[in-house]
């Protein structure tokens, strides 16, 4: 039960999460052997354009097709994600003119290692994802609306597990889990600005952890923003290594 195994599970759930978005009509998807490239053509920001791969040789072979894919959509920036076990890809990317741009913190936990604690405040599992969409837009900005709108499109319900914390009937915090085999990948955890610091994100996470246990999962994995690190560490998650994001050279 190593960090490398948790990393592999996070990588798998992230691809599943992105593929679900592409199937619902938000992301464009280029699937090649060992490589998945996702694009949101309505945005130039590389944050919305991501390449994930499972084999460095497959990535090397796919780089020309990846470039054609993004530039054919009018996009000049995208990011290739490297997990701690994929550092050998730096040689391939460097030779192609790519450079490291930023990192995110990957985290994970085996469910038997986490305390089986009650949320502390009432949370509920919901099928209607309207509150999740609006809270995340309020948290991350209106530029996320195109990406998040897929969760309100038919067919419904969406095959994810969504938890919401409310006060006086108003949704204040939320998050969802996407299962891949026996692993729950946690995404879109957010709290309205006026409700932060009240323990609501922790309550949502405990609700997601409880639901994962009930579904027979053995691990929970996620990526953390700097603001979320304290919450996840307090809940028992551990850092499993930085994920590097490399960007291509800019066209002249």
ABEGO torsion letter per residue (X at the ends): XBAAAAAAAAAAAAAAAAAAAAAAGABBBBBBBGBBBBBBAABABAAABBBBBABAAAAAAAAAAAAAAAAAAGBABBBBBBBAAAAAAAAAAAAAGBBBABBBBBBBBBAAABBBBBAGBBBBBBABAAAAAAAAAAAAEAAAAAAAAAAABOBOBBBBBBBBBBBGGBBABBBBBBBBEABBBBBGBBBBAAABGAGAAAAAAAAAAAAAAAAGBABBBBBBBAAAAAAAAAAGBBBAEBBBBBBBBBBX
